[in-house]
Amino acid sequence: MSHDRDLDIEVPLYRAAHARTGDKGDRANISLIAWHPQLWALLVEQVDEDAVRGRFAYRRPGRIVRHLLPKLHAMNFVLDEVLDGGVNGSLNLDGHGKALSFLLLELPLRVPRALVPLLAGPPLELDDTDDTDESKNQTGDKR
């Protein structure tokens, strides 16, 4: 992608994609699907095995493999040895690993301002001032 990275904004991944986790023994798989086809390239570029390994480092996963599904604008991650033995062998509250997709969706994603209208959720205010302006309420009006 060729664009000026200074014009990017950072948002949580859930603004650009949704996800679901499955499990089989000590293996979890997380599917990640772009909300809009034009957001797919950002996911491919930024959400790779290294990003996922960093996100789940506390779980000490074995192998992580990313499978791209471009016609679906989706990808599937397979994380080995991440469920402490799986649902039958683990004392974890989330033995199936269902919450792992929510943890992945908190990953920061850099998005060009031109693609911001495609993001899910409430509209983001974009101007040349500080994005953390505490003097604005949720609708963007000055208090």
GILIN-V81171 format. One record per residue. RES is the residue in three letters. PSI is psi in whole degrees, -180 to 180 (none if undefined). Layout:
# GILIN-V81171
RES&PSI ; RES&PSI
This chain:
# GILIN-V81171
MET&132 ; SER&103 ; HIS&166 ; ASP&109 ; ARG&-18 ; ASP&-20 ; LEU&0 ; ASP&155 ; ILE&159 ; GLU&129 ; VAL&160 ; PRO&148 ; LEU&-32 ; TYR&-17 ; ARG&-22 ; ALA&-14 ; ALA&164 ; HIS&164 ; ALA&162 ; ARG&142 ; THR&143 ; GLY&169 ; ASP&155 ; LYS&104 ; GLY&-127 ; ASP&20 ; ARG&133 ; ALA&147 ; ASN&139 ; ILE&118 ; SER&140 ; LEU&123 ; ILE&127 ; ALA&141 ; TRP&-28 ; HIS&140 ; PRO&-33 ; GLN&-14 ; LEU&-11 ; TRP&-47 ; ALA&-35 ; LEU&-41 ; LEU&-45 ; VAL&-41 ; GLU&-40 ; GLN&-24 ; VAL&83 ; ASP&-175 ; GLU&-39 ; ASP&-42 ; ALA&-42 ; VAL&-41 ; ARG&-42 ; GLY&-40 ; ARG&-37 ; PHE&22 ; ALA&-35 ; TYR&-22 ; ARG&-7 ; ARG&60 ; PRO&150 ; GLY&-111 ; ARG&143 ; ILE&128 ; VAL&135 ; ARG&129 ; HIS&120 ; LEU&138 ; LEU&73 ; PRO&-33 ; LYS&-20 ; LEU&-4 ; HIS&45 ; ALA&168 ; MET&158 ; ASN&128 ; PHE&134 ; VAL&121 ; LEU&114 ; ASP&148 ; GLU&42 ; VAL&-8 ; LEU&22 ; ASP&43 ; GLY&-11 ; GLY&178 ; VAL&-35 ; ASN&-19 ; GLY&5 ; SER&148 ; LEU&7 ; ASN&149 ; LEU&-32 ; ASP&67 ; GLY&-27 ; HIS&-14 ; GLY&21 ; LYS&-30 ; ALA&-11 ; LEU&-34 ; SER&-36 ; PHE&-36 ; LEU&-41 ; LEU&-39 ; LEU&-11 ; GLU&-5 ; LEU&135 ; PRO&141 ; LEU&131 ; ARG&128 ; VAL&130 ; PRO&143 ; ARG&-31 ; ALA&-24 ; LEU&-4 ; VAL&-39 ; PRO&-17 ; LEU&-9 ; LEU&147 ; ALA&158 ; GLY&-173 ; PRO&150 ; PRO&145 ; LEU&139 ; GLU&127 ; LEU&119 ; ASP&-177 ; ASP&6 ; THR&179 ; ASP&125 ; ASP&-12 ; THR&29 ; ASP&106 ; GLU&-12 ; SER&1 ; LYS&143 ; ASN&-173 ; GLN&-26 ; THR&-5 ; GLY&-2 ; ASP&145 ; LYS&143 ; ARG&none
